[in-house]
Every structure is written in C-alpha cells, then in structure tokens.
Amino acid sequence: MTDKSAVSTTDAPPPMPVFSQGVRKGNILQVSGQGSVDPASGDFVFAGDVKGQTTRVLQNIEAILKAGGASIDDVVMLRVYLTERENFGAMNEAYAEFVSTRTPSGALPSRTTVFTGLPLPDMLVEIDALAVLS
C-alpha cells in the first residue's frame, strides 16, 4: 500500500483544522475546495466579482498542486460550486483563460458545475481538483 500524505503550502490559504489543503496517495492528488482568499494577507478578495474570485481560487489550487508535485495539466477533474446560475458565464470565462494556458497536453480537465450555497456569505465560487501524476 502506498502511504497517504497531506500536502500543504504557504502559497495557498491555510485550511481549517479539520481537513488538509491537499492529500496525496500514490499518484493521486486531491486538492480541497478553495475559496477566494489571498494567502499573503489571509483576506477574502474580490467580493462581488466572480471572475476575480475564480482566478484567485485557481491560483490557490495551482499552488497546492505544485506543492504536491503536480500541475494544472495533471488535473483530470475540477468541480466548480457556484452560488448563482447568473455567474456561470463570467466564471467560465475566467476558468477558460486560466486552465487553457496551463494545459500544454491539450487535454482539458473534466468538469462539473454545481449551484449551491457556500460556507461564507461573500463566496461566489469554490473549486476542488483531482490530479493524477505520471
């Protein structure tokens, strides 16, 4: 059996005490859902701006992936959680700009988008990632 280990970095916001930023087991790396928190300041950023939040969230995911030895190109699945259906277009635009420039393989990750409530009132988007490393 392969050891399971927590993945963490100061380049992404610290997780709550009840979960890890990411977990790696063998060649699988799961990144916990990320919100729009600036890791340097610890502040929630881009209130009311789903494009800005989406980009910040993906930057946080990218930092955790890097800490676990992966990249966006290793991601096979991204799950997007939005609070409002009306934010889908703006989220999708920011997502496409970010992800497409980081997948040199040309194989974009699979994705699911769910509309739901989120933990903080200002959160418009949360995203988690599943990566498989070579």
Disulfide bonds with the S-S distance in Angstrom:
none
